[in-house]
């Protein structure tokens, strides 16, 4: 590994990311490219330049972040948003709905939000959206509102409308959507010092899986301060439990992954968490001697979970997977195993969700990419099947797996 302690500290402190979750190879590649571009004579000198030269630092950030998203990602979130608007905010004619999308990546999420709000019956004067991301390149891309199909996709064709539509090899965003959104370069860790606004709705999804525990705690506090009383946070499936264990309460529909600030005290949540962990471990018939829950999942753990699945103990295997994800940090192998278990139970949609999470955490995960290719082919989505198959082939060449 060529990642120095100094650079590791910069990543953790300024970005909040864990290099293992970003991908060590990805970070090492960014460092090598950065040394070459900056003409630094050593990794130590490059680490110093990262601290004193904003251009070099910003270039490094662009290299290590993973701007992967698409239009109407997790469609149930947008269905719930639309119904919530129709049922609540639309009746308040003089009310300006304030929405924050952070990190907004290349813009598909805030444009999807704006389209949903228009479809729900709001007009231009009824809402505003701030869309923020640490990447200047992502913000510039988002401002254009033109997306090549090989860059992104629309999750469900039923969402195609006058605001977001396909034409030839591109997906286009209508000017009405652009006028509703302010794209801003901002760091999620420093958002409170940069922005004094309060929001009714915050979308913060699929980012905690890269963060250190310390960064997660800071971001959750920041988001609490940005949310009005009774406001909603839309999060990702893998991150919902992190919010629920930090004083938020679940609301919305089953797969919308929405929560709001609750009244439970942190100490009470910790006690409940410990009780549930003990029950889960007991149910899975795994003793503390066999698994140390303070450490990361090990090969032994994976084998135990797989063994439970092999003998048809799907519920116990899944229980152990959920325990690890909740108690420690998201793990690509665990999500992959969950996907396999769902496949064995013929729950293909849930299998897909977990394989996607595994790939999100480990973009070159050959087995998960291959399973996604099979799933897409089975669902009749042949273009997606070919894309995943090609990614699997590239991964095989790169890793030799």
KOLMI-965504 format. One line per 2 residues: their letters; for each residue x negated, y, z of C-alpha. Coordinates in nm, 3 decimals. Layout:
// residues N
A = X Y Z | ...
END
This chain:
// residues 401
XX = 0.000 0.000 0.000 | -0.140 0.345 -0.091
XX = 0.111 0.544 0.113 | -0.078 0.739 0.377
XX = 0.065 0.806 0.723 | 0.075 1.176 0.638
XX = 0.288 1.126 0.325 | 0.512 0.881 0.509
XX = 0.572 1.146 0.778 | 0.651 1.408 0.512
XX = 0.912 1.178 0.356 | 1.070 1.100 0.693
XX = 1.067 1.458 0.824 | 1.160 1.658 0.513
XX = 1.380 1.409 0.326 | 1.485 1.179 0.610
XX = 1.420 0.868 0.406 | 1.267 0.535 0.503
XX = 1.008 0.435 0.241 | 1.111 0.070 0.271
XX = 1.467 0.159 0.175 | 1.359 0.386 -0.108
XX = 1.137 0.107 -0.235 | 0.766 0.101 -0.158
XX = 0.673 0.043 -0.525 | 0.887 0.342 -0.625
XX = 0.715 0.568 -0.369 | 0.367 0.442 -0.461
XX = 0.437 0.512 -0.828 | 0.551 0.866 -0.742
XX = 0.233 0.925 -0.543 | 0.009 0.804 -0.828
XX = 0.193 1.025 -1.077 | 0.174 1.318 -0.835
XX = -0.200 1.278 -0.783 | -0.251 1.273 -1.160
XX = -0.032 1.580 -1.226 | -0.172 1.784 -0.936
XX = -0.531 1.675 -1.012 | -0.580 1.595 -0.644
XX = -0.908 1.416 -0.575 | -0.763 1.182 -0.314
XX = -0.439 1.070 -0.153 | -0.532 1.278 0.153
XX = -0.566 1.592 -0.059 | -0.236 1.515 -0.231
XX = -0.068 1.484 0.110 | -0.193 1.833 0.198
XX = -0.070 1.974 -0.135 | 0.276 1.833 -0.067
XX = 0.291 2.050 0.244 | 0.166 2.377 0.096
XX = 0.278 2.375 -0.270 | 0.656 2.380 -0.329
XX = 0.625 2.289 -0.696 | 0.420 1.977 -0.619
XX = 0.659 1.882 -0.338 | 0.969 1.931 -0.556
XX = 0.813 1.724 -0.835 | 0.746 1.444 -0.584
XX = 1.106 1.457 -0.460 | 1.233 1.419 -0.815
XX = 1.021 1.106 -0.853 | 1.136 0.923 -0.541
XX = 1.510 0.993 -0.525 | 1.757 0.756 -0.690
XX = 2.032 0.957 -0.867 | 2.265 0.670 -0.954
XX = 2.638 0.739 -0.964 | 2.936 0.747 -1.200
XX = 3.279 0.904 -1.246 | 3.550 0.801 -0.996
XX = 3.313 0.571 -0.811 | 3.525 0.368 -0.569
XX = 3.855 0.466 -0.728 | 4.052 0.400 -0.406
XX = 3.891 0.710 -0.253 | 4.032 0.927 -0.530
XX = 4.374 0.762 -0.516 | 4.389 0.838 -0.143
XX = 4.261 1.194 -0.200 | 4.535 1.259 -0.457
XX = 4.809 1.119 -0.232 | 4.677 1.315 0.067
XX = 4.681 1.639 -0.134 | 5.032 1.578 -0.263
XX = 5.156 1.491 0.084 | 4.981 1.767 0.280
XX = 4.784 2.050 0.122 | 5.002 2.106 -0.183
XX = 5.286 2.224 0.041 | 5.068 2.504 0.179
XX = 5.072 2.739 -0.120 | 4.847 3.006 0.030
XX = 4.596 2.755 0.156 | 4.253 2.737 -0.012
XX = 4.119 2.384 0.016 | 3.741 2.379 0.067
XX = 3.555 2.067 -0.044 | 3.189 1.971 -0.011
XX = 3.015 1.701 -0.216 | 2.671 1.620 -0.076
XX = 2.454 1.476 -0.216 | 2.630 1.538 -0.547
XX = 2.357 1.378 -0.762 | 2.416 1.453 -1.131
XX = 2.769 1.584 -1.075 | 3.001 1.294 -1.152
XX = 3.143 1.299 -0.798 | 3.238 1.670 -0.770
XX = 3.384 1.664 -1.122 | 3.588 1.357 -1.027
XX = 3.712 1.541 -0.716 | 3.810 1.851 -0.916
XX = 3.993 1.639 -1.174 | 4.182 1.459 -0.896
XX = 4.287 1.786 -0.731 | 4.419 1.924 -1.060
XX = 4.603 1.597 -1.122 | 4.755 1.627 -0.772
XX = 4.910 1.958 -0.870 | 4.669 2.215 -0.726
XX = 4.579 2.517 -0.939 | 4.251 2.706 -0.972
XX = 4.324 2.940 -0.683 | 4.407 2.654 -0.443
XX = 4.063 2.497 -0.405 | 3.688 2.542 -0.429
XX = 3.412 2.281 -0.438 | 3.052 2.319 -0.328
XX = 2.828 2.049 -0.472 | 2.480 2.018 -0.326
XX = 2.177 1.802 -0.393 | 1.808 1.803 -0.308
XX = 1.718 1.746 -0.675 | 1.688 2.052 -0.901
XX = 1.692 1.824 -1.205 | 2.019 1.665 -1.094
XX = 2.177 2.007 -1.038 | 2.069 2.128 -1.384
XX = 2.206 1.812 -1.543 | 2.536 1.849 -1.356
XX = 2.583 2.210 -1.468 | 2.583 2.102 -1.833
XX = 2.885 1.872 -1.794 | 2.784 1.643 -2.081
XX = 2.698 1.282 -2.001 | 2.557 1.023 -2.244
XX = 2.737 0.691 -2.195 | 2.406 0.517 -2.135
XX = 2.358 0.746 -1.833 | 2.692 0.699 -1.659
XX = 3.040 0.549 -1.686 | 3.401 0.601 -1.582
XX = 3.491 0.335 -1.326 | 3.850 0.291 -1.448
XX = 3.974 0.401 -1.792 | 4.310 0.493 -1.637
XX = 4.134 0.797 -1.486 | 4.045 0.941 -1.827
XX = 4.243 1.264 -1.873 | 4.227 1.614 -2.019
XX = 3.957 1.712 -1.770 | 3.716 1.419 -1.810
XX = 3.718 1.244 -2.145 | 3.511 1.040 -2.388
XX = 3.410 1.150 -2.735 | 3.168 0.944 -2.939
XX = 2.863 0.849 -2.734 | 2.925 1.108 -2.461
XX = 3.155 1.179 -2.169 | 3.261 1.545 -2.145
XX = 3.382 1.763 -1.861 | 3.639 2.034 -1.930
XX = 3.543 2.396 -1.859 | 3.826 2.420 -1.603
XX = 3.640 2.177 -1.382 | 3.310 2.359 -1.421
XX = 3.468 2.686 -1.305 | 3.582 2.525 -0.978
XX = 3.242 2.398 -0.871 | 2.935 2.575 -0.734
XX = 2.627 2.357 -0.779 | 2.362 2.433 -0.518
XX = 2.013 2.297 -0.453 | 2.011 2.201 -0.084
XX = 1.872 1.945 0.159 | 2.127 1.747 0.360
XX = 1.899 1.763 0.666 | 1.894 2.146 0.661
XX = 2.250 2.211 0.546 | 2.363 2.385 0.867
XX = 2.089 2.647 0.845 | 2.174 2.720 0.481
XX = 2.551 2.712 0.490 | 2.792 2.856 0.747
XX = 3.113 2.747 0.574 | 3.363 2.500 0.712
XX = 3.521 2.236 0.490 | 3.853 2.054 0.484
XX = 3.705 1.757 0.298 | 3.348 1.631 0.272
XX = 3.228 1.359 0.037 | 2.901 1.213 0.169
XX = 2.853 0.867 0.021 | 2.579 0.616 -0.049
XX = 2.295 0.815 0.103 | 2.266 0.685 0.462
XX = 2.140 0.355 0.328 | 1.808 0.530 0.254
XX = 1.780 0.724 0.581 | 1.593 0.658 0.902
XX = 1.801 0.627 1.217 | 1.685 0.972 1.333
XX = 1.787 1.131 1.001 | 2.128 0.964 1.012
XX = 2.195 1.105 1.357 | 2.095 1.455 1.246
XX = 2.306 1.442 0.930 | 2.613 1.316 1.118
XX = 2.582 1.608 1.360 | 2.546 1.848 1.065
XX = 2.856 1.707 0.898 | 3.058 1.732 1.220
XX = 2.968 2.101 1.241 | 3.072 2.158 0.879
XX = 3.411 1.988 0.911 | 3.722 2.176 1.024
XX = 3.942 2.026 1.294 | 4.145 1.751 1.132
XX = 3.921 1.744 0.825 | 3.827 1.430 0.637
XX = 3.495 1.269 0.543 | 3.483 1.026 0.250
XX = 3.194 0.786 0.292 | 3.067 0.461 0.141
XX = 3.162 0.109 0.245 | 2.815 0.033 0.382
XX = 2.812 0.357 0.580 | 3.161 0.366 0.729
XX = 3.055 0.177 1.043 | 2.775 0.428 1.102
XX = 3.034 0.706 1.121 | 3.273 0.498 1.333
XX = 2.993 0.427 1.580 | 2.914 0.801 1.599
XX = 3.246 0.935 1.722 | 3.453 0.928 1.403
XX = 3.780 0.740 1.363 | 3.895 0.552 1.057
XX = 4.185 0.688 0.858 | 4.318 0.648 0.506
XX = 4.377 0.324 0.320 | 4.175 0.005 0.351
XX = 3.926 0.067 0.069 | 3.919 0.448 0.066
XX = 3.653 0.460 0.342 | 3.775 0.783 0.499
XX = 3.724 0.900 0.855 | 3.772 1.207 1.074
XX = 3.623 1.328 1.399 | 3.757 1.119 1.689
XX = 3.772 1.174 2.062 | 3.583 0.867 2.181
XX = 3.271 0.941 2.380 | 2.934 0.816 2.261
XX = 2.872 0.607 2.575 | 3.205 0.431 2.533
XX = 3.122 0.352 2.171 | 2.784 0.206 2.268
XX = 2.943 -0.018 2.532 | 3.205 -0.137 2.282
XX = 2.935 -0.199 2.023 | 2.734 -0.416 2.264
XX = 3.043 -0.616 2.362 | 3.135 -0.677 1.997
XX = 2.779 -0.779 1.912 | 2.774 -1.041 2.189
XX = 3.110 -1.178 2.071 | 2.997 -1.191 1.708
XX = 2.672 -1.370 1.789 | 2.860 -1.617 2.006
XX = 3.118 -1.684 1.735 | 2.842 -1.748 1.483
XX = 2.696 -2.008 1.723 | 2.355 -1.845 1.702
XX = 2.158 -1.799 2.025 | 1.926 -1.513 2.113
XX = 1.638 -1.759 2.106 | 1.710 -1.831 1.741
XX = 1.761 -1.471 1.632 | 1.607 -1.157 1.781
XX = 1.867 -0.890 1.706 | 1.619 -0.612 1.768
XX = 1.419 -0.704 1.458 | 1.487 -0.694 1.086
XX = 1.650 -0.999 0.927 | 1.396 -1.275 0.871
XX = 1.373 -1.566 0.630 | 1.492 -1.786 0.916
XX = 1.802 -1.566 0.954 | 1.879 -1.579 0.583
XX = 1.848 -1.958 0.589 | 2.084 -1.979 0.885
XX = 2.347 -1.767 0.712 | 2.312 -1.967 0.390
XX = 2.336 -2.292 0.585 | 2.663 -2.179 0.743
XX = 2.798 -2.091 0.397 | 2.681 -2.423 0.250
XX = 2.890 -2.620 0.500 | 3.196 -2.404 0.438
XX = 3.163 -2.187 0.750 | 3.225 -1.871 0.547
XX = 3.378 -1.669 0.828 | 3.087 -1.734 1.063
XX = 2.831 -1.659 0.793 | 3.008 -1.335 0.704
XX = 3.033 -1.240 1.070 | 2.658 -1.269 1.110
XX = 2.600 -1.063 0.796 | 2.827 -0.785 0.923
XX = 2.654 -0.789 1.261 | 2.314 -0.729 1.106
XX = 2.438 -0.453 0.876 | 2.608 -0.274 1.162
XX = 2.338 -0.317 1.425 | 2.027 -0.245 1.226
XX = 2.007 -0.112 0.872 | 2.153 -0.211 0.536
XX = 1.957 -0.496 0.382 | 1.961 -0.595 0.014
XX = 1.929 -0.967 0.087 | 2.218 -0.959 0.335
XX = 2.445 -0.783 0.084 | 2.342 -1.036 -0.181
XX = 2.433 -1.325 0.050 | 2.769 -1.159 0.124
XX = 2.828 -1.137 -0.250 | 2.756 -1.508 -0.291
XX = 2.995 -1.594 -0.006 | 3.272 -1.387 -0.166
XX = 3.205 -1.567 -0.495 | 3.245 -1.902 -0.324
XX = 3.581 -1.777 -0.193 | 3.682 -1.657 -0.544
XX = 3.693 -1.297 -0.422 | 3.523 -1.149 -0.727
XX = 3.593 -0.781 -0.657 | 3.436 -0.807 -0.311
XX = 3.146 -1.003 -0.458 | 3.087 -0.724 -0.708
XX = 3.089 -0.457 -0.435 | 2.820 -0.641 -0.238
XX = 2.600 -0.721 -0.537 | 2.616 -0.352 -0.630
XX = 2.503 -0.257 -0.280 | 2.215 -0.504 -0.301
XX = 2.107 -0.348 -0.631 | 2.151 0.002 -0.490
XX = 1.906 -0.083 -0.213 | 1.672 -0.279 -0.442
XX = 1.715 -0.166 -0.805 | 1.490 -0.445 -0.941
XX = 1.669 -0.726 -0.751 | 1.663 -0.996 -1.021
XX = 1.914 -1.238 -0.863 | 2.169 -0.967 -0.787
XX = 2.135 -0.820 -1.137 | 2.190 -1.164 -1.288
XX = 2.498 -1.229 -1.074 | 2.641 -0.891 -1.178
XX = 2.587 -0.987 -1.541 | 2.783 -1.311 -1.488
XX = 3.061 -1.126 -1.303 | 3.098 -0.859 -1.570
XX = 3.112 -1.126 -1.840 | 3.380 -1.311 -1.644
XX = 3.581 -0.989 -1.614 | 3.556 -0.929 -1.986
XX = 3.333 -0.622 -1.946 | 3.081 -0.736 -2.204
XX = 2.891 -0.407 -2.239 | 2.828 -0.394 -1.866
XX = 2.730 -0.762 -1.870 | 2.465 -0.694 -2.134
XX = 2.333 -0.391 -1.942 | 2.288 -0.593 -1.622
XX = 2.135 -0.884 -1.813 | 1.881 -0.652 -1.975
XX = 1.798 -0.498 -1.637 | 1.746 -0.847 -1.497
XX = 1.506 -0.928 -1.781 | 1.307 -0.609 -1.717
XX = 1.298 -0.688 -1.347 | 1.169 -1.038 -1.417
XX = 0.887 -0.899 -1.633 | 0.793 -0.639 -1.372
XX = 0.804 -0.857 -1.061 | 0.743 -1.199 -1.208
X = 1.031 -1.335 -0.998
END
